[in-house]
Amino acid sequence: TEINIGGDVRTSSCAVEYDGDRYSLTKNAPVISYGEYSDVVLATARRSVESAPSDQVLVACQRADLTLTKTGTWDTMGFRGTCSPGFMLHASGDAQWVLADSYGDISARTMLPTAHVLWGGAWLGIADAAVRKARKSVQKAARKTPGVTPPAAARLAELLVVHQQLTDTVFRAGEKFDSIADDAEALGAIGFALQINNVKVTASDLLIDIVGRALLICGIAGYREDSELRMSRHLRDSHGSAIMVSNERILNHNAQLSLVYKGL
Ligand SMILES: Cc1cc2nc3c(=O)[nH]c(=O)nc-3n(C[C@H](O)[C@H](O)[C@H](O)COP(=O)(O)OP(=O)(O)OC[C@H]3O[C@@H](n4cnc5c(N)ncnc54)[C@H](O)[C@@H]3O)c2cc1C
């Protein structure tokens, strides 16, 4: 992420500069997860100062070559997990750390499929936890009135439908990526780009839906912080999924791809 560019990862404002066999890069990054603790920060940048915003490379900024000056805090609804404050990044080192492949290829073949499958997997974990709590709540209600199906059981059945959609989406995406992981042409196809982008958008939308449904099933027990059925963390974390690289941005990108896609 870069200042003024937001989540449009296929656009950079900063550019790599060269002095002989050394590179330098300055990037104003509003969010770098674990930046303070990383041995390497992978930063996107324009290939050179003359390059267009979408002509990007990936720079593997080594800790020894890196100065990170904190420009912000990470104070996000109590979500501390990813330690992601903003930094002004200055890096200068051997030009070999500017990766030879274009970022466009790295993004299509590695970054997007890997990130979207892994994020989907992490979000499925949040969904699993929310569903477990909803099930516990309904089963508890059922035990109180033996022989009578509690009204919330129907809501639980509906929740399981959505949960299955998310499970199938994530596992299918993982299988698909595995099946073409060594096939550069298939990974670079427009159809796959649309598909893997849809995985991110679908998984985050379904997660938010699942947690909302689970909260309604658990009722006040889900709303209370002092209850074992509390839903607050799942609610907070589920909404992060649609924000980290905004779904709107991804759909915008897919809108452009769909204009030229000849499949289906
Ligand atoms: C938990 C977490 C961890 C993160 N870790 C990292 C990290 O390690 N490294 C990193 O670089 N980033 C990280 N990010 C940042 C994240 O990936 C996004 O890039 C960032 O949240 C987007 O910032 P934004 O919402 O200000 O920007 P925008 O992408 O600009 O989105 C803001 C709003 O504007 C809308 N919008 C603006 N312009 C357009 C457009 N052209 N088309 C469609 N919609 C548009 C979006 O839909 C959205 O509603 C993290 C974010 C989170 C939540």
The ligand as an ORCA input file, in Angstrom:
! r2SCAN-3c Opt
* xyz 0 1
  C      -5.289     -6.182      8.809
  C      -4.676     -5.440      7.677
  C      -3.358     -5.695      7.357
  C      -2.765     -5.034      6.300
  N      -1.462     -5.286      6.016
  C      -0.853     -4.672      4.978
  C       0.514     -4.915      4.645
  O       1.207     -5.702      5.275
  N       1.060     -4.265      3.622
  C       0.349     -3.387      2.891
  O       0.897     -2.835      1.955
  N      -0.955     -3.120      3.169
  C      -1.563     -3.740      4.192
  N      -2.867     -3.460      4.502
  C      -3.560     -2.440      3.717
  C      -4.565     -3.051      2.756
  O      -4.003     -4.063      2.025
  C      -5.181     -2.007      1.822
  O      -4.279     -1.644      0.859
  C      -5.605     -0.781      2.517
  O      -6.402     -1.147      3.621
  C      -6.424      0.059      1.580
  O      -6.457      1.348      2.108
  P      -7.691      2.297      1.958
  O      -8.899      1.601      2.463
  O      -7.297      3.595      2.530
  O      -7.712      2.568      0.413
  P      -8.542      2.347     -0.874
  O      -8.074      1.120     -1.573
  O      -8.360      3.605     -1.617
  O     -10.058      2.143     -0.486
  C     -10.844      3.151      0.167
  C     -12.233      3.164     -0.369
  O     -12.234      3.815     -1.631
  C     -12.805      3.010     -2.621
  N     -12.059      3.276     -3.861
  C     -11.163      4.249     -4.040
  N     -10.719      4.273     -5.296
  C     -11.305      3.276     -5.932
  C     -11.226      2.801     -7.260
  N     -10.461      3.340     -8.187
  N     -11.962      1.740     -7.564
  C     -12.776      1.181     -6.678
  N     -12.884      1.610     -5.398
  C     -12.166      2.647     -5.032
  C     -12.661      1.600     -2.088
  O     -13.684      0.786     -2.523
  C     -12.826      1.804     -0.592
  O     -14.184      1.824     -0.238
  C      -3.508     -4.104      5.548
  C      -4.837     -3.844      5.873
  C      -5.431     -4.502      6.920
  C      -6.871     -4.219      7.256
*
